Amino acid sequence: MTQKITLATLKKHKQQGQPIAMLTCYDYSTAVLLEQAGADSILVGDSLAQVVLGHKNTLSVTMDTMIALTAAVRRGAPNVFLVGDMPFLSYQVSKEQAVTNAGRFLSDAGCDAVKLEVDHRHLDVIEHISRAGIPVMAHLGYRPQAARQETKIVQTRSVQRACQLVQDCLDMIDAGASTILLECVTASAARAVAERTDLPVISCGSGPFCDGQVLVLHEVLSLPGAVGPQFAQSFGQIGSNIRDAASQYVQAVHQKHFPDDQHSYHMDNQNQQEFRKWLQAFDRTKSL
C-alpha cells in the first residue's frame, strides 16, 4: 500500500535533498495515472480555465468548479499531497470569505493545502487562513490572476525586485505559509529563497535550485490548450496519440468496420428463433 504523502514528507524530502515532483491535474482518471507514476504532489490549478474549459485566462473559473474537479482528483490519487488553487476573488474580498473558501478545499475536496497568488499586501490573508489550521502554499513571482497589473512575466531580473521577493517570501512564512511556489523567478533569486527556509520551495519556471518542480500536465503531454511557456518541456506526445486513436475510430465507424460481431451482444439460438417468430407475428399484425 502506498504511503500517504504529507507536508512532513515534503519537508523530509527537502532535508534529504530529494526533489519534489508536482504536476497539475484536473480529473479522476489522470489522477490515478499520476499517482501510479510516483508524483509527490498534485496541484489542481486554476489553469483548468484554459486547458480544460478553453478560456483565454484563469479569471473565469469558479469555486464550485474548482471544488468539484479537485474532489475528483483526490478520489483518483488519495495518497499524493494535494493542493487546491484558490480562484480569482475567492480570497481577495474579505479575510472571512478567504477562510471559508479555503476550508472548502479541505472539507469538501480533501486537499492537504491551498494555494494563493500573493504579494506583501496579502500577509493578513495568509495569517488568517493558516490560523484556521489550513496549510497555505504562497504563490509569488509572476501571478496569472494579476497579469493585467504585471509589466513583465519574468520576475526579479533587477536587484531591487530580487531583494523584495526574498523579503516577501520570508514574510509569508512568518505569517504562516507552509510552502512557497515561485513562478518565472530568476534562478538566483529562487535559490536565495530556498536556502533561507526549511520549508519546501517549488519552482514553476524558476530554475533548478528550488526543492521541487511543477508543470502544467498539458504542457508535459503536448495536449491542446497548453500555453507553452519557455520553461515548459514536453515529455510525451499524448495529444497526437489521442488524435490518431480517435481518427482510427472515426474511420472504422464510417467504413462500417466497427462494431463487428466480436464487439456486439447476442442471444442464444433458441431465444433468437423465438424473437424472430415474435417479430414476424408483430409485423403481420401491424400490416393489417
N, C-alpha and C positions, 0 to 999 in steps of 0.2 A: 504493500500500500504506500502510495506517495505521501511524503510528509508535508503538512501544511507549511507554506512559506509565510512568515510573519515579518513585521518590522524588525524584530530581534534577529531574524535570519539575515535580512539585508544588511543590518549593522555588522553582523559577524562576517559577511562576505567582504565588506569594506575593510575590516580589521585584518582579514587574511589576504587581502589583495586580490580577491576573486571578483572579476567584473560581473555586474548585474545586467542581464539581458531582458529588456522590456519591449513589448510591441503593442500597437493598438489593435483592438478587435471590437466587433460590433454585433456578433451573432453567436448562437449556441454551437453550431457545427464547427465553425472555425475555431472557437474557443477550445473545443475538445482536442483539435489537432495541435494547437499551440501548447497546451499543457503536455500532450504526448511528446512534443518536440523539445520539452525541457525549459520553456520560458520561465524565468523567475517571476516576472510581473507582467500584468496586462493593464493597459490604460484604455478605458472606454472614452475616447476623446470626443470633444465637440466637433472634431474634424469629420464626424459622420454626416454632418450637414452637407459637406461637399462630396465625400466619396460614396456615401450611401444614398442620400436624398437628392443630390445633384444641384445644390445651391452654390452660389458663387463665393460665399464666405461662411463663417461659422456662426453668425449672429442670429440666425433664424431658428435654431434648434431649441426645443422647449424642455423644461424639467421632466414632464411626463414622458417624453420620448427618450430622454437620457435614462430615466429610471427603468423603463420597460426593457430597453436594449441591454443595459448594464446587468439587470437581473438575469437575462438570457445568457449572457456571458458567464456569469457566476455559476449557473447551472451546468454549463459546459466545462468550466475549469474551476472546480471547487477548491483546489489546493494552491493556486497561484496567489501572489499578493496583488489584489485587485484595487485599482484606483479609478474613481469616477470623476469625470471632468465637470466642474460646475459651469453651466452655460451662462451666457450673457444675461445680465440683470437678475441672476438668481442670488447674488450676494452683494450687489452694489447699492441696493435700495435702502436696506437697513441691516444693522447687526443681528437683530432678532430674526429677520427673514433669512439671513445667511445661515444662522444656526439651524433653523427649521429645515431648510433645503439641504444642507449638508447632512443632517440627521437622516433624511430620507434615503440618501445613498447607502447608509449603513443598515437602517432598519428594513427598508423595502427592497433594496438591491443587493445586499450582502457584501458591500465594499469593505475593504480594510482601511481605506483612506480616501480623501477627496483632494482634487487639485484645483487651485485658484490661480488665475493670472493676476499678478500683483506687482506693486511697487511700494515705495515708502508710505504712500497715502493709505495703504490697506493694513497697516500694522494692527489697528484695533480690531479689524475683522478677523485676522489670523488669531489674535488673542482670544476673542470670544468663542470662536469655533473650537479651538484647542482646549479651552477651559471646560467646554461641554463634553470633553472626552472623545473628540473626533480627531484622529490623526490628519494632519494637513500637509500636502505637498505644495510648496510655494513655487510658482512658475514665474521666473524672471528672465530678463533679456528681451528678445522680441516677443510680443504678445499679440497674437492674431486678433483677439477681441478689441484691441486698441489700435488696430492697423491704421485707422484713419488719422490717428494722432502721431504715429511714428513717421519720422522723416527718412529713416534708414532701417533696412532689415537686419543687417549685421551690426551688432552692438559692441561697444567697448573698444573701438579702434583707437580712441583717444585715451590718454592717461586719466583725464577727469572722469570720463564715463566708466572706465575700469575701476577706479577707486570707489566711485559711487556704487557700483554693482557689488563689490566686496562688502562694503558697509551695509548695503540694503539686505544682502543675504544673511549676514550675521545678526542684523536687527530682526529679521524674520524668525531666525532660530531662537533668539531671545524672547520673541513674542509667542513662541510655542510651536513653530513649524517642525515637523518630524523628518521631512525630506525636502530636497531642493531639486528643481528641474530648471536647467539653463538652456534657452533656445537661441541659436545664432549668436552666441557669445564667442569672442576670440579665445583661442585655446589657452593663452597665457592667463587671461582673466579667470577663465573657468578653473584652471589649475590652482590659482591662488585661493579660490573659494573652497575647493575640495580639500586643500591642505590645511585649512583653518577650522575644520569642523570634524567631529566624529560621526556626523550623520551622513547618510548616503546622498551623493550629488549625482544626478542623472543628466547626461548630455543629450540634447536634441540639436545636432549640428553645431556642437560646441567643443569639438576636438576629443582627443583620446585620453586626456588626463583626469576625467571625471571617474566616478566609481561605477558607472553603468551607462548604457546607451539605450535610446528609444527611437524607433522609426515608425512611420505610418505603414501599416501592413500592405496597403495598396501599392505603395512605392517599392516595398520589398518584393512583391509578387508581380509587378508590372501590370496591375489591373487598371481598367478605365477609371478616371476620376482622380488618379494620383496627381498631386500638384507638381512633383518632381523637382524639389529644390536641389541646389548644387551639392549639399552634403548627403543627400539620399543615395542609396545604392540598391540596385536590383539584384536579388539573389535567385530569381526564377522568372520564367515566362508563363506564368499561370494564365494570364489573360489570353494569350494566343491558344493555349491548350483548351480553355473553355470555349473559345470561339470555334476551334476546329471540331471539337466534340459536338457542339450544337449544330454546326454545319452538316456533319455526317448524319445526325438525327433528322434534320430537315429534309435532306436528300432522300433518306430511307423512307420517310413518310410520303414525300412527293412521288417517289417511284414505286410505291406500294410494296416495299420490301419489309416494312415494319408496321404493325406487328405480324409475325409469322405464326405458324401453328405452335411452335415451342413457347411463344410468349402470349398464349391465349388459354382461357379456361374451357373445359369440355365436360359434357355429360357422358355417362357411360352409355353403351349401345342400347340397353333396354329403355332407359329414360329418353334417349334421343328418338327412338322409334315411337314411343308414346306421345312425345311432344309433337312430332310430325303429324301423327294422326289427329291430334287435337287441332293443330293449325289448319289441316285440310277441312275438318268439320267447321271450324270457325270461319274460314274463308267462304265455304258454301253458304253458311248462314248469312254472311254479310252481302253476298251476291244476290240473294233472293229479294 
